[in-house]
Amino acid sequence: MVHLPNLQPFEDVNKRVSRLAANIPLIFQNLCPLSFVDVPDRAYIDGILVVYQLNRIELLRDVFVWAYQRSCARYSAIRKSLGDPDPFRLKYRTQIMGGSCL
């Protein structure tokens, strides 16, 4: 989240891509994804500005940790409301969706 926007690899959407990319290591470790849904705009903007202007990450780190804790709570509640996945449907999901049998 810190370095990708500074590299400016895209003409636009650098910060959005960096927020999405922040989920890659979380997903690889089977952790819940990060969402900035409940983060106050001012906290996120201040965190980003401090990174850009002062090259300090502490505020953005704190916003990230706070957002991740909220994301985990939200994800857990949604996960519990959905129930456990059906093992049969998981095993045969390709066939159920109309894919080829191997």
C-alpha positions as CSV (number, residue, x, y, z in Angstrom):
1,M,0.0,0.0,0.0
2,V,2.9,2.3,0.6
3,H,5.2,1.7,-2.3
4,L,3.0,1.0,-5.3
5,P,1.3,4.4,-5.5
6,N,4.8,6.0,-5.2
7,L,5.9,4.1,-8.2
8,Q,3.0,5.4,-10.2
9,P,2.9,2.4,-12.6
10,F,-0.5,3.5,-13.9
11,E,-1.8,6.8,-15.1
12,D,-4.6,6.5,-12.6
13,V,-5.9,4.1,-10.0
14,N,-2.6,3.5,-8.3
15,K,-4.0,3.8,-4.7
16,R,-6.9,1.5,-5.6
17,V,-4.6,-1.1,-7.0
18,S,-2.4,-0.9,-4.0
19,R,-5.4,-1.5,-1.7
20,L,-6.3,-4.5,-3.7
21,A,-2.7,-5.8,-3.8
22,A,-2.6,-5.5,0.0
23,N,-4.9,-8.5,0.0
24,I,-2.6,-10.8,-1.9
25,P,-0.5,-12.0,1.1
26,L,-3.6,-12.2,3.2
27,I,-5.4,-14.4,0.7
28,F,-2.3,-16.6,0.2
29,Q,-2.3,-17.3,4.0
30,N,-6.1,-18.0,4.1
31,L,-6.7,-14.9,6.1
32,C,-9.7,-12.7,5.8
33,P,-9.4,-9.9,3.1
34,L,-8.9,-6.3,4.0
35,S,-11.7,-3.8,3.3
36,F,-11.6,0.0,3.9
37,V,-15.4,0.2,4.0
38,D,-15.7,1.6,7.6
39,V,-12.5,3.7,7.6
40,P,-13.2,7.4,8.0
41,D,-12.0,9.2,4.9
42,R,-10.0,11.7,6.9
43,A,-8.0,9.0,8.7
44,Y,-7.1,7.3,5.4
45,I,-6.3,10.6,3.6
46,D,-4.1,11.8,6.5
47,G,-2.3,8.5,6.5
48,I,-1.6,8.6,2.8
49,L,-0.5,12.3,3.0
50,V,2.0,11.6,5.8
51,V,3.5,8.8,3.7
52,Y,3.8,11.1,0.6
53,Q,4.9,14.2,2.4
54,L,7.0,13.0,5.3
55,N,7.9,9.5,4.1
56,R,6.5,8.1,7.4
57,I,4.2,5.1,7.5
58,E,3.2,5.0,11.2
59,L,-0.2,6.7,10.7
60,L,-1.1,4.6,7.6
61,R,0.0,1.5,9.5
62,D,-2.3,2.3,12.3
63,V,-5.2,2.9,9.9
64,F,-4.4,-0.4,8.2
65,V,-4.4,-2.3,11.4
66,W,-7.7,-0.7,12.6
67,A,-9.3,-1.4,9.2
68,Y,-8.0,-5.0,9.2
69,Q,-9.5,-5.6,12.7
70,R,-12.8,-4.2,11.5
71,S,-12.6,-6.3,8.3
72,C,-12.0,-9.4,10.2
73,A,-15.0,-8.8,12.5
74,R,-17.2,-8.1,9.5
75,Y,-15.9,-11.0,7.5
76,S,-16.4,-13.4,10.5
77,A,-20.0,-12.3,10.9
78,I,-20.8,-12.7,7.2
79,R,-19.0,-16.1,7.2
80,K,-21.0,-17.3,10.2
81,S,-24.3,-16.2,8.6
82,L,-23.5,-18.3,5.5
83,G,-22.8,-21.5,7.3
84,D,-20.3,-24.2,6.3
85,P,-19.8,-25.1,2.7
86,D,-21.3,-28.3,1.3
87,P,-18.4,-30.8,0.9
88,F,-20.2,-32.5,-2.0
89,R,-20.6,-29.2,-3.9
90,L,-17.0,-28.3,-3.2
91,K,-15.7,-31.6,-4.5
92,Y,-17.8,-31.5,-7.7
93,R,-18.2,-27.7,-8.3
94,T,-16.7,-27.9,-11.8
95,Q,-19.2,-30.5,-12.9
96,I,-22.0,-28.7,-11.2
97,M,-21.2,-25.5,-13.0
98,G,-21.2,-27.3,-16.3
99,G,-17.5,-27.8,-16.7
100,S,-15.9,-30.9,-18.2
101,C,-15.4,-34.1,-16.1
102,L,-11.8,-35.1,-15.7
